[in-house]
Structure formats: C-alpha cells, structure tokens
Amino acid sequence: MKARRILAILAILVVCVPIAFIVTILLSPLWSWIEATYGIESIGHSGPSDWCFYVVYGVLNALVLAIIRVYFRPI
C-alpha cells in the first residue's frame, strides 16, 4: 500500500513538470509585470527565469496533492 502511494506521488511530480513549463511560459505577462513593478529579475531574452518555473511547479504540486488529499482520503 505504501509503495503504491509513493509511486502515485512520484507520477504526479513527473506529470506536473511539462504542465508547469507550459503554465510558466503562459504567465510571461505576469513575470514582466513583477519585474517592472518590483525590480525582481524574472524575464529575460530567453524567457522566464528559473525561479518562475520553480514557483509554478511548487504551486501546481501543492494544489494537486491538496486536491488528492481532500477528495481521495479514506473514510
């Protein structure tokens, strides 16, 4: 049972990588606004900075794991 749960969590983490990449690119206007407003280097000539991807990836994982915990917890 524990091995199955660990494999499910690892699968979620792997599946979230391409989704986070796409969402990070789609949020380019937000990153530009953050850079212009707060002066935090967030967008460059090659796209959003690494920290932008990490933030989106972390938020996405937290949301998915929270949803799974709420809707699929044992009764």
TIFIGU-699175 format. One record per atom (N, C-alpha, C): x, y, z. Coordinates in steps of 0.001 Angstrom, whole numbers, padded with zeros to 6 digits, always signed. Atoms other than C-alpha are relative to their C-alpha. Layout:
<rs>
XYZ...
</rs>
This chain:
<rs>
+000822-001203+000000+000000+000000+000000+000864+001265+000000-000864-001185-000038+002785+002456+000884+000768+000181-001298-000741-000089+001256+004755+001631-002250-000896+000554-001100+000954-000506+000996+001662+002295-004337-000218+001505+000155+000185-001427-000263+001163+005678-002679+001229+000799-000422-001244-000675+000385+004818+006628-003204+000112+000086-001525-000027-000019+001467+004625+005652-006881-001002+001000-000567+000999-000970+000458+001466+007724-007289+000502+001429+000171-000534-001342-000237+003134+010783-005765+001133+000306-000974-001074-000205+000976+006203+010328-007965-000560+000233-001402+000632-000203+001303+003962+010047-011021-000571+001405-000105+000551-001358-000004+002230+013283-010054+001118+001026-000191-001116-000934+000117+005567+015055-009658+000564+000032-001418-000525+000073+001371+006717+013867-013089-000974+000624-000994+001004-000538+000929+003459+014766-014844-000110+001522+000123+000108-001446-000205+003497+018260-013333+001128+000792-000666-001129-000726+000591+006856+019134-014950-000378+000667-001324+000337-000690+001248+005618+019770-018522-001154+000987+000153+001115-000927-000232+002423+021367-017251+000525+001301+000601-000584-001192-000616+004439+023756-015073+000796+000813-001017-000754-000710+001036+006692+024605-018028-000941+000811-000885+000961-000686+000874+003710+025490-020230-000662+001166+000735+000652-001067-000772+001987+027497-017485+000975+001148+000252-001000-001049-000219+005227+029383-016762+000144+000876-001237-000096-000774+001251+005502+030423-020413-001258+000834-000196+001253-000738+000167+001835+031420-020489-000122+001173+000973+000029-001079-000986+002385+033591-017410+001069+001064-000241-001029-000996+000311+005049+035693-019153-000439+001437+000261+000411-001365-000354+002955+038872-018854+000061+000269+001509-000097-000159-001452+002777+038314-015089+001441+000195+000423-001415-000131-000354+006547+037845-014866+000546+001359-000431-000430-001336+000452+007086+041029-016907-000504+001072+000951+000572-000971-000933+004776+042928-014567+000752-000022+001328-000748+000117-001253+006595+041592-011498+001366+000666-000138-001313-000608+000214+009927+042658-012991-000106+001530-000064+000155-001453+000128+008659+046137-013894-000418+000644+001320+000528-000578-001233+006879+046697-010578+000970-000104+001162-000814+000245-001182+009244+045177-008047+001497-000050-000271-001416+000021+000343+012546+045110-009927+000663-001352+000198-000538+001352-000159+012947+041352-009438+000226-000569-001393-000327+000554+001318+014714+039811-012415-000815-001271-000218+000868+001154+000193+012056+037449-013727-000172-000392-001458+000141+000343+001416+012093+037583-017518+001220+000518-000737-001176-000376+000762+014992+037653-019902-000219-000222-001478+000120+000152+001451+015717+037289-023580-000406-001420-000394+000344+001384+000325+015193+033523-023408-001246-000495+000733+001225+000387-000683+012010+033531-021341+000080+000257+001490+000018-000204-001456+011113+033455-017654+001215-000626+000684-001128+000517-000783+013819+032865-015062-000346-001352+000606+000202+001315-000607+014297+029526-013371-000913+000063+001213+000802-000065-001201+012718+030729-010153-001493+000076-000330+001414-000057+000409+009467+031427-012041-000536-001412-000215+000402+001389+000204+009329+027785-013120-000145-000714+001339+000050+000673-001291+010073+026607-009584-001238+000414+000801+001194-000472-000705+007291+028760-008146-001253-000660-000580+001170+000612+000634+004746+027493-010685-000043-001492+000291-000068+001437-000269+005902+023890-010200-000408-000301+001439+000353+000199-001407+005626+024174-006419-001475+000227+000275+001422-000287-000191+002189+025757-006515-000864-001082-000639+000748+001044+000699+000949+023214-009040+000020-001312+000785-000091+001213-000807+002220+020294-006954-000808+000115+001283+000767-000188-001227+000724+021733-003790-001498-000103-000262+001426+000076+000331-002654+022164-005471-000442-001422-000314+000375+001367+000379-002705+018687-006976+000008-000917+001215-000065+000863-001175-001604+016984-003764-001086+000347+001016+001086-000386-000903-004123+019003-001714-001343-000528-000504+001247+000513+000565-006933+018049-004077-000091-001509+000202+000001+001454-000199-005943+014395-003902-000246-000338+001465+000184+000272-001436-005757+014521-000124-001440+000238+000437+001373-000314-000399-009202+016109+000183-000994-000982-000602+001018+000788+000674-011092+014039-002368+000222-001508+000077-000261+001435+000011-009405+010660-002044+000459-000556+001336-000400+000523-001307-008797+010319+001671-000967-001111+000425+000865+001100-000450-010110+007168+003270-001015+000481+001027+001091-000406-000900-013360+007450+005164+000116-000749+001314
</rs>
